[in-house]
Amino acid sequence: MMNEHNPVAVRINRIQQKWKSQVEGKNYKVVRFLLSNEDDLTLLNGFYKLESSIYRTIDEVLVVMLTDFENLSYFSYNLVKDWILEYEKGLKKIPDLPWKEFPLYKEKIEKASPLQPQGHLLLEMLASYQQCISDSPKKLRIGIVPRKVYSYSDFSKWLKKMAVQLPENIGILLTDYTQDNFYAKVVGTHEYTSISLTVEDQDMKGAYEELIKGGNPNDPQVKFRTCMLEMGKEAAAGYKKGVHNWGNKLLDLAQSTGDKSLWASAHLIYAGFLFRFKDEQIHSLLDKGVIICESLIKYKDEAGLGILLQIYNYKASYYSICGQHQKSWEWFIKSTQKALDNKHYLEAISNCKNAIIMAERHFMKSEMTEYLETGAFQLMYQQEDEQLKATEITFIVNYYLGYSSQVSQEKYREINERMILIFGKEWRQQAFSKVGMSPSTSVT
């Protein structure tokens, strides 16, 4: 049920109504959402999440797949593989899910070769799954929303070929943008039916502002969010004095609540909004945040560690902005090691990637390699395949294989084969091409 007082829910409802008025009752093989503003992607993802749940309102069963598109040759294979893995996760939570032929297709994908086209297996699996849908009419819509697309031209070729072959009552759902129009050639063809649903600018900034300021104006949490909002406006307008005004209010408000994690966060947020001004207070704010976080960690408060890692990354990023690359690298390493020490391996991988970028761009190869060889690499690399798949471990593995003197030919082959299994045979080229990226730390 839609919450009419929630501005985000209201906007999701607009998308639902657009679907019902233009798609419902029609058998389009391809439906493309065309976003006018990229900020609305989070809104569309909310629609996907809702309509993939038991609370769906549209007339089709929606299954969203985030499988990376690496090339034409094995995208179908990867889709089937990911579908089976996700369904297996669902079975662990709900053992009586209705797809009876799941074991059959699990066995088929285990025996299938990723080096051979598996489009026929994907079509066969989708038809099998569609038959287990209990609702009437039995319509299945596959939302194909890759996290990464390495060639939109090749992806469009795959989409067109698949759309032509889809069985009755099975279709594809895509996300596109008016300024890019990636899938223009996928819709409007005479080979199959298709439609584009344009989503006009939904003013998500306005929606977030409504959410931030919603509630009791005397509630400390509402006041805290309002201070953040106003500080952001002052920073965007280039008014440093205004940022300091709201930043000090934020610190006072957070301290008055007695919530130390909120107080530490206030220092982090205030410092972040000062980045564009290269203000002299940035390091003192972050250092104060470190002290607060360490007191939280001392008393086993988990929130303190998460904030502390962010502060370390902010210090690293600010040193980078100021051209102090050695110090920047040291703080990214400090953040990586802190995450490893506390078994936060996903955060460690992200932080280590930033350290590698700094090392590669500013001649610190020996320091970076030495750090990886002291055990950091093994701690990150030993995680399960499914965990690693959602990370940027390729940066780290590529660097380690390229520079470490500890890697034997046998070990090199073993690591390379594992990376191919997880990320595809072009994993090193993809990692290498992105090493020149700037360290990624959000400061807004």
Buried (B, 14 or more C-beta within 10 A) or exposed (E): EEEEEBBBBBBBBBBBEBBEEBBEEEEBBBBBBBBBBEBBBEBBBBBBEBBBEEEBBBBBBBBBBEBBBBBBBBBBBBBBBBBBBBBEEEEEEEEEEEBEBBEEBBEBBEEBEBEEBBBEBBBBBBBBBBBBBEEEEBBBBBBBBBEEBBEBEBBBBBBBEBBEEBEEBBBBBBBBBBEEBBBEBBBEBEEBBBBBBEBEEBBBEEBBBBBBBBEEEEEBEBBBBBBBBBBBBBBEEEBBEBBBBBBEBBBEBBBEBEBBBBBBBBBBBBBBBBBBBEBEBBBEBBEBBBEBBEEBBEEEBEBBBBBBBBBBBBBBBBBBBEEBBEBBBBBBBBBBBBBBEBEBBBBBBBBBBBBBBBBBBBEBBEBBBEBBBEEBBEBBBEBEEEEBBEBBBBBBBBBBBBBBEEBEEEEEEEBBEBBBEBBBBEBBEBBBEBBEBEBEBEBE
